[in-house]
Amino acid sequence: MKVVEALDRGIDGLVLAAVSVQNAEKHRSRLASLRRPPAVLPIDGLCDVADVVIECAPAELLRSIVAPFVTGGKIAIVLSAGALLDNEDLVDLAKQNGGQIVVPTGALIGLDAVTAAAVGTIHSVRMVTRKPVTGLAGAPYIVENNIDIERITEPLKIFDGTAREAAKGFPANLNVAVALSLAGIGPDRTKLEIWADPGLTRNVHRVDVESDTARFSMSIENVPSENPKTGLITALSVIAYLHKWRASLRVGT
């Protein structure tokens, strides 16, 4: 909703034409309070009225949102980065039709540095994520492995593997790791640890990168949004990208 409100306040060159939601009634009053309430359309109606779509839906809906836009030579801003790994042909579809898929920086810092290092040679990328229990509850990996994280009383490492494996096991929780992998050495070489920590109220990410041009580490503590699985800064990252789009001064890659 923060992105919707920012567009309603005004971002140079952009107008919010429509939104698509699973429960229109739930959002009706909030949308009606906007200065220029957008149309509420089904997903398959968005491409007819917009040049850009911002995907922030459950992973299984990514293809139905993105494919029409990139096929039409338009732009799709994708937050469910993990779902791209199961729909890699969308990148080829965008290339063939002059479309573009944009993955915002989201809840991580330093993607510019990783992208720059990847022009050279990156030897290793390792990310350690620590989340409050509520931010991990219900993830497929948790359920399939019968991990009772809601009863833990101290930090518990629940996953150690690749970004691709994490995307499958935590589709609503670790898009940030996939974004990191796409900026760097790919989802199969980017290593990831996930910890459930009952003492935390914020999502904590630490990344260590070793390359031929630099060795660097970065960490961030993100305040959760209304959805405990997502950091508040994720929406702000999208807004920052939209402002940068037509800015006279553009800082960062």
N, C-alpha and C positions, 0 to 999 in steps of 0.2 A: 504493500500500500504506500510505502514511502516513495517509491519511484513514481507511482500514479500521482501522488500529491505534488511531487517536484515538477512533473510535466504540467500539471494543472496551474502551478504558480508561474511557469514559463521557463523554457529552455530554448535558446536561440535556434530558430529554424525547425523546431519540432512541435507537433501537435498530437495529443493523445486521441486517436481516432476511435479505438474500441478496446474492450477487454473481453476475456473469456474466463469464466469461473465455473467450478463444479456446482456451487450452490449460490445461485444468483440472489436468492432471498436473504442470505446471510450478509451479503455485501451491499444490498440495495440502499440502505440508509447512508452508508459511508460514501457511496458513489454519488448519491443525490446531493450530498453536501458540497460537492466540488463546484467550482465556478462554471465549468463546462463539462457536465457529466457525459462520459463517453457512451457509445452504444455497447450493449452487452450482446455478444455474438457467440455462436458455436465456434469451435476451433477451425473448422473448415471454411468459415466465413471471414477469417481475419485477413488472409492474403488479398482478398478483393478490395479491402479498404485501406491497407497500410503498406508502407515500403520497408518497414523495420518491425521485427517482432522480438519481444523479450520473453524468453522461455524461463519460467520459474515453477514448473509443474512437476508432478511425479514422473520418475524416470521413464515409465512405460509410455508416456504421452509425447516424449521428445520428438520422435520421428514424425508424428502427425502434425506437429507444430512447425518443425524446421523444414521438412522436405518441400512443401509448397513454396516457401519463400526463396530458398536457394535455387530451386528449379526455375523460378521466375526472375532470377538475377537480382534478388533482393538480399537483405541482411538479416541474419538471425543471431541475436545475442543469447548465448546459452549459459545457464547457471548449473544445469544438471550435467556437468562435464563428464561424470562417470558413465553416463548413458551413451556418450559419443563412442566409447570403446566397443559397444555392441552395434553401433551404426556408423562404422568408419567410412562406408560408401557415401555417406552424406557429404564428406569432404570432396570426393571426386565429383559428386553431383554439382556441388557449388562451383568447382573449377570449370566443369564443362559448360555451365550456364551463366558464368559471370557473377555468381552469388558469393556471399561471404559468411562464414561462421566466426563469431567473436566470442572468446571466453574471457570475461573480465578478470581482473586480478583477484577480486573477491576477498576472502578472509585471510589471505597471505600477503606478506610483504616480499619485496625483492625479486619478483618475476622478471623485471627488466634485467637485473644482474644475471639471472639464470639464462635468459634468452641470449644475452650478449656472450656469456661463457660458452654457450652451445654453438656459436659461430666458430669457436675453436674446438677444443676437445675437453669434455667433462669426463672425469674418471669415475666419480661416484656421487650419488645424491642419497642422503638418508634423512627421513623426516620422523620426528617423534611427536605424536599428538596425544594430549591429555584432555579428557572431557569429563564434565559432570555426568553422573550416572543417568540423569534424565535425557541427556543428549545422545545416549547410545541405546537406551531401552527399546526393545522391539526390532532391532536390526536383524536381518536374516541370519547373519553369522552367529549372533548371540542365541537366537532361537534354535538353529540347527545344531549347535554345540552344547545346548542345555547349560549355558552359563548364567548363573543366578546373580547378576551384577547388582540387583536392587537390594541385596542383603549384605554386600561387602562393607567392611568397616575400615579398610585401608586400600591404598592404590593397588590395582590389579592389572597386569599386562594381559590383554585379551587377544592380541593379534600381533604377529610378526611375519611380514611377507612383502609382496610387491604391491604397487599401486593398482595394478590390474585386478589382483585378488581382492584388494580392499574395496574396489568399486563394486564388485559382485556381492561381497559380504555386508557392505555398509552403503547402499545406494543413496541414502538420504543424508549421510553424515560426512563423507570424505571426498566430496567433489574437489575440495581444495588440493588433495593429494594428486588427483588426476590432472588438474590444471598445472601443478608443478611438473608432473611428468611430461606433459605435452610441451611445456616451455623448455625442457631440458633433454634428458636421454631416454625418454619413453617410459611407458607404464610397466614394462617387464624388467627394467634395470633400476627403477626408482624404488628404494626400499622404505618400508614404513613400519613403525611400531604404534600400536594404539593402546592407551591406558584408560581405564575407568577409575576416576578418583572421586570418592564421596566428599572430599574436603574442598573441592573446587566449585566455583560459581561461574567460571569463565572457561571458554575453550582456549587451550594453550597449544601452540604449534612451534616446534623448533626444527630448523632445517640446516643441515651441514652439507656443503658442496665442496668438492675437490676437483680442480680443473688445471689445465696447463697454463692458464692466465691468472688464476686467483684461487685462493682458499678462503671461503667465507661461511659465516654462520649467521642465522637470523632467527628471531623469535618474536612472537606476538601473542597477546592475551586478548581474546575477543569477547565482548559482552554479548550474550545470546540475545536473539530477537524474540518476538512473540512465539516463534517456533524454536524450542530449545536445541534443535538439531542444526540451526543455522545462526551464524554470527550477525549481529546488527550491522557490521561494517560491509557485509556483502551487498546489501541494497545501496549503500552509499557509494560503493565501488561502481555500480551500474550508473548511478547519477553522475559521478565524476567522469565516467567515460562519455556519457551523452553531452556533458558540458565541453569536454575536450574536442569533440567531433568537429565543431566549427570555430573553435577558439583562435584568436589572433596570435596567442602565445601558447604553444603546446610543450609541456615539460614531460619528459619520459618517452620511451620508445612507443 
